[in-house]
């Protein structure tokens, strides 16, 4: 019977724990960089179907990548030049309206208008006590401290926007690199697999990357549709800050499962703000987004996502929650394609092997 040296075993165990803690600490320190790399890789897989389509039309790889990148940059540059000035102007109006709203006299006037509307529309609802409590609470607020808090929040937001722009530039450069070098990166990974299993590995990898690419393109398409329709609809009903709210609708639509619902809730609540919107506009927006979410779920999304791997609803919920808990927004974005990839492996590898036994 072999007797182990207790000191050696303890030393090896301590070194193992130390190495594990070092790896965990390194991952935490590099979390921002890993987030940039993961986002860029995710976006490059989304652009790869477009590049492949152009290659099939006779363009060389470098030309297809160049056309795709220039087209994406041109679209986003056009959106920025069209939308950003409007957004900046409307955000300034929003801040001004909030400052006006914090004035006690203005608040009492708005409360009286809303109270009259509610009393006429919902006569069975007794709201006098509620309004009186709200007015008493508002009179206790310190307008100066609230204005200072708003100013500090704006400065913090400006810093976050600057950091976000820097991160977006890094992600853009990495996306261009990954998109241009996708075949070489795939080839390098494929060479690590034994030759006897390489063909099957390549087949599964291509299915997975195609699924991720179609999913990214589908989510962006859903976001564009929601953003454009929201801009038109909100302009028609004279909602406050339609350009800002349309951008909110676009970006929240990129988040699977709960993105459209969350963005719609924010838009409806903005339309309900006293002095900015009106209860009528908020009610119309609520009805519109309830109808739109049904159309998106049962008509638009199935048609756009028909080339991506279908994922059961329960798996969508679990994967989105787990991805959001692990990697926040990026985790929520990539959770469903990761789940789809796991399902491909399950269907193409695990089940056939079990059937062969």
Secondary structure, DSSP 8 states (H G I E B T S, - for coil): -----HHHHHHHHHHHHHHHHHHHHHHHHTHHHHHHHHHHHHHHHHHHHHHHHHHHTT--HHHHHHHHHHHHHHHHHHHHHHHHHHHHHHHHHHHHHHHHHTSHHHHHHHHHHHHHHHHHH-TT---HHHHHHHHHHHHTS-HHHHHHHHHHHHHHHHHHHHHHHHHHHHHHHHHHHHHHTHHHHHHHHHTTS-HHHHHHHHHHHHHHHHHHHHHHHHHHHHHHHHHHHHHHHHHHTT-TTHHHHHHHHHHHHTSTTTHHHHHHHHHHHHHHSTTTS-HHHHHHHHHHHHHHHHHIIIIIHHHHGGGS----HHHHHHHHHHHHHHHHHHHHHHHHHHHHHHHHHIIIIIHHHHHH-
